[in-house]
Amino acid sequence: MKHIKFKFLLLFILSGFSASSYAGNPTAYLNFASFSTPAGQNYLETYLSVVGSSLKFVKNANNKYVGKAHVTITFKMGDSVVTSANFNVVSPEITDTLIRPNFIDAHRFWLKKGNYTLLFTLDDPNDNSHKTVSGKQPVHTGYPSDTINISDAEFLASYTPSNNPSAYNKCGFDMIPYVFSDYPQSVKKLVFYCEIYNTAKFVPREKLTVKYAIEDDADYAVNLSPNNTNTISLSAERDADTIIPFMAQLPLDNLPTGNYFLVVSVADINNHILAKHKYSFTRENSGVKSTLIPAGFAPYMANRDTLEESIHCLAPISNGPEKDYVLSDSLKWVNITELKRFFYNFWVAHDSANPLEGWQKYLANVLKVKNSFSVRGIKGYKTDRGRVYLEYGAPNQRVVEKNNPETYPYEIWQYYRLTDGQTNVKFVFYAPAIETNNYELLHSTAIGEIKNSAWQTVLYSRNGTPADIDQKTIPDNIGEDVNDQYNNPH
């Protein structure tokens, strides 16, 4: 079922525009769904909800007020008009125009299987300004005969047993459509009708299971609901038939705000899925705490390996309890929902204003240290330089010395000011294995970092002379500039 809203000569696929926002323009919401008959005929139903407050109500012969919407619906294939309907939809009678109710209409159009363009126009015959809104939408009717299929779904506001023929009647019920694709907190259940085709042709005389569920929109969010579930699911048995009419409902009371799918599938006696159809809708429910992570985090949780790596790389910026968790060897045994919850909550705690942006900025730095500091078997963020870069940021000054024959290769990093207020902070890294890119932290003036007052003697021990730990400094020889680079990085 598709949802359209028409205003200002535009067609809107999504809802959410209030009628009062565009005073003076007739407003309506349009849904449609395609079905087939046992004889193979195809029809498309349109469900229209006219916003009463957007129309002018006038007195009728009963001295009551009524509103009227003049509607034209046309189906074209290419440039040719296939069928068209021109009709008025009249509101209930009211005595007070301060409250003008919405009212609905349903129409059925018999169409051959194929692709069409639906054109829609709406105007208010009681309004002398003759404002008209219009739009168009591609639609398809008919289903393949060589496979099992599930039709579009008609979302329902209510249904009652009835055998009176009308555009609202199917399978012994008058079905009042729920025209919108969004479900506010006041709506407690999702009721729907759909049809399953061709099961008798492919699995005759079998008992089939029709499964129906509400699932998260994976492109929108990751579900962190308790018990590690992301569905509300039920099922029912049906016999194979040419057409299986199916009507059911699912509770919405505990469904938090978010984007979801109604998912309907049919399975054989071996639980093999024979057909599946998904229908999108939106829930607004401030009464239930959301268990959804914003969509932007989904790629970093796409699978367990990706999620674990996203967590491991947080070590440089983790506090005590967080670091214990991040560095734990037992992460692989932790429930994946718990891992998702930790990862998301970590960024909420570290950047409450915009956790996704905080993570993406940090990830950009993780990729930088991967490219600059990784060594064989050691990821960039696990190296000393990578860890310091991620924890403190890029240094203001960086001295790189790889070719001094008297010392091990070394780097000196200077930070003018750290976020905790420390100033003129320095880090000295060196590569005791000369041929590698693995530089170890030798000395730093930062609080909480390793301090080695004999760091110079360690650097100068390259040529086999043991470091004299009692010799705190070594003066620069002619041509040497270690002390100058340390005292005045540039």
C-alpha positions in Angstrom: 0.0 0.0 0.0 1.4 3.4 -1.0 0.7 6.7 0.8 0.4 10.0 -1.0 -0.6 13.5 0.2 -1.6 16.2 -2.2 -1.1 19.9 -1.7 0.0 22.9 -3.7 0.1 21.0 -7.0 2.6 18.6 -5.5 2.4 14.9 -4.6 4.0 13.9 -1.3 4.9 10.2 -0.7 5.3 10.8 3.0 2.9 12.2 5.5 3.4 14.7 8.2 2.3 18.0 6.7 -0.5 19.5 8.8 -3.6 20.9 7.0 -3.4 24.2 8.9 0.0 24.8 7.5 -1.5 25.5 4.0 -4.7 27.3 4.8 -7.0 27.7 1.9 -5.9 24.6 0.0 -7.9 21.4 -0.1 -6.0 18.6 1.3 -6.2 14.8 1.1 -4.2 11.7 1.8 -4.3 8.9 -0.8 -3.4 5.2 -0.4 -3.8 2.4 -2.9 -3.4 -1.4 -3.0 -3.5 -3.9 -5.8 -5.3 -7.2 -5.7 -6.4 -10.1 -8.0 -9.4 -12.3 -8.3 -9.5 -16.1 -8.6 -10.3 -15.7 -12.3 -7.1 -13.7 -12.8 -8.7 -10.2 -13.0 -6.7 -7.4 -11.5 -8.0 -4.3 -9.6 -6.5 -1.4 -7.8 -8.3 0.1 -4.8 -7.8 3.7 -3.8 -8.4 4.9 -0.3 -8.8 8.7 0.2 -9.0 10.7 3.4 -10.1 14.2 2.9 -9.1 16.7 5.6 -12.3 18.4 6.6 -10.6 21.5 8.0 -9.2 22.3 4.5 -12.6 22.6 3.0 -15.5 25.1 3.1 -18.7 23.7 4.7 -22.1 25.0 3.5 -25.7 24.4 4.5 -27.7 21.8 2.8 -31.4 21.2 2.5 -31.5 19.7 6.0 -30.1 23.0 7.4 -26.9 21.1 8.3 -23.4 21.9 7.1 -21.5 19.6 4.7 -18.2 19.7 3.0 -17.5 18.4 -0.5 -14.4 17.3 -2.3 -14.4 17.0 -6.1 -12.0 14.2 -7.1 -10.7 13.0 -10.5 -8.5 9.8 -10.7 -7.1 8.8 -14.0 -4.9 5.9 -15.0 -2.7 6.2 -18.0 -0.4 3.7 -19.7 2.1 5.7 -21.7 0.2 8.6 -23.2 -3.1 6.8 -23.4 -5.9 7.1 -20.8 -7.0 3.6 -19.7 -9.7 4.6 -17.3 -10.9 7.5 -15.2 -13.3 8.4 -12.5 -14.8 11.8 -11.7 -16.8 12.0 -8.5 -17.6 14.0 -5.3 -16.9 12.9 -1.8 -19.3 14.4 0.7 -18.7 14.8 4.4 -21.1 13.8 7.2 -23.6 16.5 8.2 -22.6 18.7 11.1 -24.2 21.6 13.0 -21.1 23.4 14.1 -18.4 24.3 11.5 -15.7 24.9 14.2 -15.0 21.2 14.1 -15.0 19.9 10.5 -14.4 16.1 10.4 -12.2 14.3 8.0 -14.0 11.8 5.7 -13.0 9.0 3.5 -13.7 7.3 0.2 -12.8 4.0 -1.5 -12.9 3.2 -5.2 -12.1 0.1 -7.1 -10.5 0.2 -10.6 -10.3 -2.9 -12.8 -7.1 -2.8 -14.8 -5.1 -5.3 -16.8 -1.7 -6.4 -15.4 0.8 -3.7 -16.1 2.5 -0.4 -15.1 0.4 2.7 -15.0 0.6 6.4 -14.0 -2.1 7.4 -11.5 -3.1 11.1 -11.9 -5.1 12.7 -9.1 -6.8 16.1 -8.8 -8.8 17.5 -5.9 -10.8 20.8 -5.5 -13.4 22.2 -3.3 -16.7 22.9 -5.2 -17.9 25.2 -2.4 -14.8 27.4 -2.6 -15.2 30.1 -5.2 -11.4 30.5 -5.5 -11.4 27.1 -7.3 -8.0 26.1 -5.9 -7.0 22.7 -7.2 -4.2 20.3 -6.0 -2.9 17.5 -8.1 -0.2 14.9 -8.4 0.8 11.7 -10.1 2.3 8.4 -9.0 3.5 5.2 -10.8 1.5 2.1 -9.9 1.5 -1.5 -10.8 -1.3 -4.1 -11.0 -1.3 -7.8 -11.3 1.0 -10.6 -10.0 3.0 -13.3 -11.7 1.2 -16.6 -12.3 4.4 -18.7 -12.1 5.3 -18.0 -8.5 3.6 -17.7 -5.1 2.9 -14.0 -4.4 1.7 -11.8 -1.6 -0.4 -8.8 -2.5 -0.2 -5.2 -1.4 -1.5 -4.7 2.1 -4.5 -2.6 3.0 -4.0 -1.1 6.5 -7.4 -1.0 8.3 -9.0 1.4 10.8 -11.8 -1.2 11.5 -13.7 -4.1 10.0 -17.2 -5.5 10.5 -18.9 -8.6 9.0 -21.0 -7.7 6.0 -22.2 -9.2 2.7 -23.3 -5.9 1.3 -21.4 -5.2 -2.0 -19.4 -2.0 -1.9 -15.9 -0.7 -2.5 -15.3 -1.4 1.2 -16.3 -5.0 1.1 -14.0 -8.0 0.7 -14.3 -11.6 1.9 -17.4 -11.0 4.0 -16.2 -7.9 5.7 -16.6 -4.1 5.4 -13.1 -2.9 5.7 -12.6 0.8 6.6 -9.1 1.8 5.4 -6.5 3.4 7.6 -5.2 5.8 5.0 -2.0 6.9 6.8 1.4 5.3 7.0 2.2 6.8 10.4 0.7 5.4 13.7 0.4 7.9 16.6 0.5 6.9 20.2 -3.3 6.8 20.3 -3.5 3.9 17.9 -2.9 0.7 19.8 -2.8 -1.9 17.0 -1.9 -2.3 13.4 -4.7 -4.1 11.5 -4.1 -5.2 7.9 -5.5 -7.2 5.0 -3.6 -8.9 2.2 -3.9 -11.9 -0.1 -1.7 -14.8 -0.9 -1.8 -16.1 -4.5 -1.0 -19.5 -6.2 -0.3 -21.7 -3.3 -2.7 -24.4 -4.6 -0.8 -24.5 -7.8 2.6 -25.1 -6.3 2.0 -26.7 -2.8 -1.5 -28.3 -3.2 -3.1 -29.9 -0.2 -0.5 -28.5 2.2 -1.0 -26.8 5.5 0.8 -23.5 5.3 2.0 -21.1 8.0 1.4 -17.4 7.4 3.9 -15.4 9.5 3.3 -11.7 10.2 5.7 -9.5 12.1 6.8 -6.0 12.9 10.5 -5.5 12.2 12.9 -2.6 12.5 13.7 -0.7 9.4 17.3 -1.8 9.1 18.2 1.4 7.2 16.9 3.5 9.9 18.0 2.0 13.2 19.5 -0.8 15.2 17.2 -2.3 17.9 18.4 -2.7 21.4 15.3 -4.0 22.9 15.5 -6.5 25.9 15.8 -10.2 25.2 17.8 -9.5 22.0 14.8 -9.3 19.7 13.9 -6.9 16.9 10.5 -8.3 16.0 6.9 -8.6 17.2 5.9 -11.8 15.5 2.8 -14.0 15.2 1.6 -16.7 12.8 -1.5 -18.6 11.7 -2.2 -21.8 9.7 -4.0 -21.8 6.3 -4.8 -24.3 3.7 -3.3 -23.9 0.2 -5.7 -22.3 -2.2 -5.8 -20.2 -5.4 -6.2 -17.1 -3.2 -5.8 -17.0 0.6 -7.4 -13.9 2.1 -5.5 -12.9 5.2 -6.5 -10.4 7.9 -4.7 -10.0 11.2 -3.5 -7.4 13.7 -0.4 -6.7 15.7 0.0 -4.8 19.0 1.6 -1.4 18.9 1.4 -0.4 22.6 5.0 -1.1 23.4 6.5 -0.2 20.1 8.7 2.9 20.5 9.0 5.8 18.0 10.7 4.7 14.8 10.5 3.4 11.3 9.3 -0.2 10.9 8.2 -2.8 8.4 5.1 -5.0 8.5 6.5 -8.3 7.2 4.2 -11.0 5.9 5.6 -14.3 4.7 4.2 -17.8 3.9 6.1 -21.0 4.8 5.5 -24.7 3.8 5.4 -27.6 6.2 9.2 -27.7 6.3 9.3 -24.0 7.3 10.8 -23.0 3.9 9.7 -19.4 3.0 7.7 -19.5 -0.2 6.9 -15.8 -0.4 7.6 -12.6 1.6 6.4 -9.0 1.4 7.4 -5.9 3.4 5.3 -2.8 4.0 6.8 0.3 5.7 5.2 2.4 8.4 6.2 4.9 11.1 5.3 4.8 14.8 5.2 7.8 17.1 5.0 6.7 20.7 6.5 9.0 23.4 5.1 6.8 26.1 7.7 4.0 25.4 11.5 4.6 25.8 13.1 4.0 22.4 15.5 1.1 22.1 16.7 2.2 18.7 20.1 3.4 17.7 20.1 6.0 14.9 20.6 4.7 11.4 24.1 6.2 11.0 25.6 3.7 13.5 24.2 0.6 11.5 27.2 0.2 9.1 29.6 0.0 12.1 27.5 -2.8 13.5 26.8 -4.7 10.3 28.4 -7.9 11.6 30.1 -9.1 14.7 33.6 -8.7 13.4 33.0 -5.1 12.4 31.3 -4.3 15.7 34.1 -5.8 17.8 36.7 -3.9 15.9 34.7 -0.7 16.4 34.8 -1.4 20.1 38.5 -2.4 20.3 39.7 0.8 18.7 38.1 2.8 21.5 40.9 1.8 24.0 42.9 5.0 23.6 40.0 7.2 24.7 38.4 4.9 27.2 38.3 5.5 31.0 39.0 2.8 33.5 35.9 0.7 33.5 35.4 1.3 29.7 39.0 0.3 29.0 38.6 -3.0 30.9 35.6 -3.8 28.7 37.2 -2.7 25.5 40.4 -4.7 26.1 38.7 -7.8 27.4 39.5 -11.0 25.6 36.0 -12.2 26.3 34.2 -9.8 24.0 33.7 -12.6 21.6 31.4 -14.3 24.2 29.3 -11.2 24.8 25.8 -11.1 23.4 25.8 -9.0 20.2 23.0 -6.8 21.5 25.0 -6.0 24.6 28.0 -5.1 22.4 25.8 -2.7 20.3 24.4 -1.2 23.5 27.9 -0.6 24.9 29.2 0.9 21.7 26.3 3.3 21.3 26.2 4.3 25.0 29.9 4.9 24.9 29.4 7.6 22.3 26.4 9.0 24.0 28.6 9.4 27.1 31.5 10.9 25.2 29.5 13.2 22.9 25.9 13.5 24.1 25.1 16.4 21.6 26.0 14.3 18.5 27.3 10.8 19.3 27.4 9.7 15.7 29.4 12.7 14.6 31.7 12.1 17.6 32.3 8.5 16.5 32.8 9.4 12.8 35.4 12.1 13.7 37.2 9.6 15.9 37.1 6.9 13.2 38.7 9.3 10.8 41.6 9.5 13.1 41.7 5.8 13.6 42.1 5.5 9.8 44.9 8.1 9.9 46.9 6.1 12.5 46.2 2.9 10.6 47.8 4.4 7.5 50.7 6.1 9.4 51.6 3.8 12.3 50.5 0.3 11.6 53.2 -2.4 11.6 53.1 -6.0 10.7 50.7 -7.7 13.1 49.9 -4.6 15.1 47.1 -2.2 14.2 47.7 1.5 14.2 45.6 2.3 17.2 47.5 -0.4 19.2 50.9 1.2 18.6 52.2 3.8 21.0 52.2 6.6 18.5 48.7 5.6 17.4 47.4 5.5 20.9 48.9 9.0 21.8 47.5 10.5 18.5 44.0 9.2 19.3 44.1 10.2 22.9 45.6 13.6 22.6 45.1 14.5 18.9 47.7 15.6 16.4 50.8 17.2 17.9 51.5 20.8 17.2 55.1 20.0 16.4 56.5 16.7 15.3 60.2 16.0 14.9 61.1 12.8 12.8 64.7 11.6 12.9 65.4 8.4 11.0 69.0 8.8 9.8 71.1 9.8 12.8 73.8 7.0 12.9 74.4 7.7 16.6 70.9 7.2 17.8 67.9 4.9 17.2 65.3 6.4 14.9 63.1 8.7 17.1 60.3 11.1 17.0 59.6 14.0 19.4 56.0 15.3 19.6 55.1 18.6 21.3 51.6 19.7 22.4 51.2 23.3 23.2 48.2 22.6 25.4 46.2 19.5 26.3 42.5 19.5 27.0 43.1 19.1 30.7 45.2 22.3 30.8 48.7 20.8 30.7 51.1 22.9 28.6 54.3 22.3 26.6 53.8 18.5 26.8 56.3 16.3 25.0 56.5 12.7 23.9 59.6 10.9 22.8 59.2 7.7 20.7 62.0 5.5 19.4 62.4 2.4 17.2 64.7 -0.1 19.0 64.2 -2.4 16.0 65.6 0.0 13.5 64.2 -1.7 10.4 60.6 -1.5 11.5 58.0 1.2 11.9 57.2 0.2 15.4 58.1 3.2 17.6 57.8 2.8 21.4 57.0 5.5 23.8 60.3 6.2 25.6 59.5 9.3 27.6 56.8 11.9 28.2 56.1 15.0 30.4 52.4 14.3 30.3 50.7 13.4 33.6 50.1 9.6 33.8 52.5 8.8 31.0 55.8 7.0 31.2 58.7 9.2 32.4 62.3 8.2 31.7 64.9 10.8 32.7 67.6 8.8 30.9 65.8 8.8 27.6 68.8 10.4 25.8 71.1 7.7 26.9 68.7 5.1 25.6 68.6 6.8 22.2 72.4 6.9 22.1 72.8 3.2 23.0 72.2 2.2 19.4 75.8 1.3 18.7 76.1 -1.3 21.4 77.0 0.9 24.3 74.8 0.0 27.2 72.6 2.8 28.5 74.0 4.3 31.7 70.9 4.9 33.8 72.9 7.2 36.1 73.7 9.5 33.2 70.5 11.6 32.9 71.6 13.7 29.9 74.0 13.6 27.1 75.3 16.7 25.5 74.9 17.0 21.7 78.2 16.3 19.9 79.1 18.2 16.8 76.5 17.6 14.2 74.1 16.2 16.7 70.9 18.1 17.7 68.8 15.7 19.9 68.6 18.2 22.8 67.8 21.1 20.5 65.0 19.1 18.8 63.6 18.2 22.3 63.9 21.7 23.7 62.8 23.5 20.6 60.8 21.1 18.3 60.3 22.6 14.9 
